[in-house]
């Protein structure tokens, strides 16, 4: 099965249609002011200021060239090959999750949350799996959709032979020894329309179990948190790239409910967005009368098609992204300035109206 990382089409790209931050702020503020139900769509670019690496640079090129993620069909493969792929994934995720988990919202997240509270933003769709929008809001943001899921939960994606023996009931923990309060974990948005048995638990709780099962890896995890200068390549999905490492002994639990396969509640490469999530995103687009895209190249079709639908409906769209996007050929307004700088000033201006 041949699956490639989504890329951007060849140039020409739309140049920035404003020449200053002040003009950019005015454009965005007008979009929000003149429309009753503006929708915001965010991507990995808005979390860079929180210390989470983006997938692409300012020119739209993929930053981790040579990086080979795990694909969905590999992850759920029931053979011994699939077993080794899962060990590899969980070992890397065990190291990559803590820096992402302790990241805090930046000015873009807090500005969008402030605009939501002021009812200047009617809905939110995010491609990000870091749940920083939730942290900025202090819970689940209203009228929000996580298009590609969230790392904060793990779900069963393949039914097993029956309830397995468990040495601990890690999934019942109310507080994580590693992270404290599980304040970014919620199941309110999850519908059981996937292939698994329906089991859902907090990723924070699983991190504690992985630490207990793999004490030799704990020091590595501590170093990644305490030594940001370590030259490991990281992605916004919590994965780190390691060389020359034996993953064969890394232990991870099966689904406590059916003995099946647990997976983070995020969309892997080669995996489809769940129908319930697609439907929720389509409802937000249908309800909206304008769209602001912030910090996204729209390289994935799941995000691009939402923008295309808004354009085809004749609704106004502004792209706020420093680099080119996949929608440059169908949108007439692109702001090529820093999203935190623009959104921070937009929030101040709108809230002072």
N, C-alpha and C positions, 0 to 999 in steps of 0.2 A: 504494500500500500504506500503510495507516494503522497506525502503531505509536506507542504512547504510553509515557512513562516510568511504571513501576509506582508506584501510589500506595497509601495506606492507606485502609481503609474508613472510613466516617463513624463518629463516636462512637456509643455510649459506649465509653470505654476503661477497662481495669482499673486502678484506683489501686494504688499501692504497698501491698503487703500486710504490710510491716514498717515500723516507725517509726524505726529507728535503724540505723547502720552495724553496731553490735554484733549486733543481731538478724539483719541480713542475712548477716553472716559466719557466724553459727551455723546459719542455714538452709542455706546453700551447703555448709558443712562437713558437716552431717548428711546431705545428699543424697549427697555423695561417700563418706562413711563407711558408710552403710547399704546401699549398692549396690556390687556387685562389678565392674560394667562400665559405669560412667558415661561418657557421651559429651558432649563440648563442641562447640557450634556457635558460631562467632564471625562478627562483621560489622564494617563500617567503623568503628563507634564505638570499637573498641579501639585503633585506630591514630591517633586524634586526638592523643594525648599524644606521639606520635612526629613530630608536625608535618604529618601527612597529613590533609587536610580530609575530613570526613565528607560523605555525600550529604544527610543530613537533620539538622535541629536537634533540640533537646530536646523540642519539641512535635510532632515527627514530620513537619514541613513540609520540602519540598525546598528546599535552601539556594540553589542556583544557578538561580533562576527566570529563564526566558528562555534558559537554556543549551540548545543544540541539538547533541546528540552525533551522530556518524555511525552509521548503521544498517548492519547486516550486508549487506543486499541492495544498498545503495548502494556499500559498499566493494568488493564482488566484481563489480559491474557491469562488463562487458567494454567498454562504449562509452567515448567520450571524456569523457562526464560522470562515469563511474566513475573514470577516470584523474585527473580534477581533484579528486574527493573523496579519493582516496588521497594525492595531493600535500598537500592540506589536512591530512589526518590526520597524516601523517609529519612535516610541519613543526611542528605543534602538539605532537606527541609528542616530537620532538627537544628541544623546550624544556621540556616537562613531566616527562620521564623522570628527568633527573639529580637534582632535589630528592627525588623519591620513592626513587630508587636508593640515595642516601646516608643515608636515614632509618635510625634504629637502633631496636631493640626497646625497648619501655617496660615498666613494672612488670607490666602485664597479660600481655604475651607471656612474660616471664621467669617469672612465677608459674605460668602454665599449663604451661610447659616443666618447671618444678620438680615440679609435681604429676604430670606424665607420668613423670618419672624415678622418682618414689616409687610409681608404679603406682596412684595415687589417681584418675587419669584414664586411661580405657582407650582412648579414640579421640578424634580431632579432625577436624571438618569446618569449613573456613573459606570464607567468601564473598570474602575479601580476595585481591587480586592482587599485594600488595606483598611477599610472601614474608618477612615479619618473624617469622612463626612458625619458619621455617627458620633464620633468623639467631639466634633465641633458643635453638634446640635445638642448633645447630652442624651442621646437615645436614637430611635429610628426617625430620620427626617420625614416630614409629611410628604405624601405623594411622591415617594422615592422608589427607584428601582435599581438594584445592583445587577447590571446586565450580564456580567461575567462571574457573579457569585461573590463569595467572601471567604477569606482564609480563616475567619473566626469560627467556622463550624467544620466538622467532619461528618460525612454522610455515608451510608451503605450504598454501594453502586453495583454490587453483584451478590445475589443470594448464595448462602452457603449451605452446608449439609445439616445444620441444626445448631442449637445453642452450645457454644464451646465452654470448656472449663476455663475459668478465669481465676488467677491468683489474687487479683485485686479488683475492686469495683471502681476503677478510676473515673468512669463516666458520671458517677454520682457526686463527684466533688463539687462543692459550692464555691470554693475558693482555690485558686491555683497557688502552689508553693513557689512557682517560678515568677508569676506576674501579679499575684494578689487578686483583687476583685476581677471577676470575669465580666467586665462592663461593656464589652463589645460583642457579646454572644447573645443572639436572639433567634428564635425559630418562627417568629410571627410571619416571616416572608416565605417560608419553605412549604411547598405543596408536594405531596408524595406522588409525583408523576414521573419519577425516575425508575430505573431498572432494579433498584435494591429493595430491601425489606422495609424501609422507612425509618431506620435508626438514624438519629441525629444527636451529636454531642458537641461540647465546646472543644475547640482546638487547643485552648490553654490547658485543659485537663489532660488531653492526650500528650502534650509536651511533658508534663510531669511523669506520665507513664513511660514515655520514651526515655526520659532521663533515668528512671529506675531500672529499665531493661538494658540500658547501654551506658553504664557508668564511665567507661573509657572515653566516651564522646563528650562528656559533660565539660571537661576542661577546654576542649575545642570551642564549645558554645560560649563559655565564659570569656575566652579570648576574643571572639568575634564581637561581643558586646563591649568589652573594655578596651579593645585595641582597634579603633576604626581604621587605622592605617594598614591593616592587614590586606595584602593585595589579592583578595579573592574576588572574582567577578560575581556580581549579584544581579538579580532581576527583580522587577516589582512584584513578582508572584511568590517571593520568599525563597527562591531557589538559589543556591550558590554553586559555583563551578569548581570542582576539585580535580586535581591530577594525581595519578598514581596511588589511589586509595582503594583498599579492599572493602567493598560494601557487603561481602558475603555473610559476615557475622552479625550485621545490624539487625536487631529484633524489633518487631512492631506487632501490635495486637490485631486480631481479626475482629469482625463485627461481634459485639457481645450478645446481640440478639439472635443472629442466625449463623454465625461463623463465616460470613462472607467477607467481601473486600471493602475496607473503609478508604475513603478518598476525601481530600479537602473539598469543600463545597465551592469549587471554582471550575470554570470551563477550561479544560486542557486543550492543547492543539489537537485538531481532528475531532473534537467533541462538539455536539450541537448544543446551543442554548436551549434550556428546557422550555417546553411549550407554554407553561404558566408564566415564565419570565418574559418570553417574547410577547405574549398577549398583554401583560401589564405594561411593557414598554410601548406597545402600539396604542394602548389606551391613553397614555400620557401624551403621545404625539398627536393623537386625534383631538384631545381636549385643548391642546396648546394653540395659541394664536401667533406665537413667535418662538424662535429658537436661538439660544446663545451656546455655542460650542467653545469650551474652555480647556486648553492644554491637551488636545488630542489631534493626532494625524489622521484619525478615522481609517486606519489601515485595515482593520477588520471589517468584514462585510456586515456583521451584526450591528455595528455602529453606523457605518456609512449609509446603509439602507434607510435608517431612521431619518437621517438628514435629507436623503433623496426624497423620502415621502413628504417631508415638510416643504421642500422646494416645489415638488409637483403639485402640492395643494395651494401654492401661491402665497405661502406665509413667509414673512421676512426671516432671514438667517444671517447671523454674524459669526464668523470664525475668529476666535481669539487664540492664536497660536503663533509662536515665533517662527516656526518652520512651515514648509508646505504641508498640505493635507490632500487626502484622496478626493475631497469634495471641491477642490479649487476650480474645477472645470464647470461646476454647476451652481456656484455661489458667487455673488458679486461683491461681497464685503469680507475682507480678511484683515485683521489687526495683527501686525507683527511685533507686538511689544510684550514685555514680561507680564504674565497674567496676574501675579500677586500685586504688582504695582498698579495695574489698571483696576482690578477688582476692589482693591483696598480703597482707592479713591472713589470708585463708583458707589460703594457702600456708604462712605461718608457723605457724598453729595445727595444720594437718594434719601438717606435717613434724616438729612437736614432740611429736606423739602417741606 
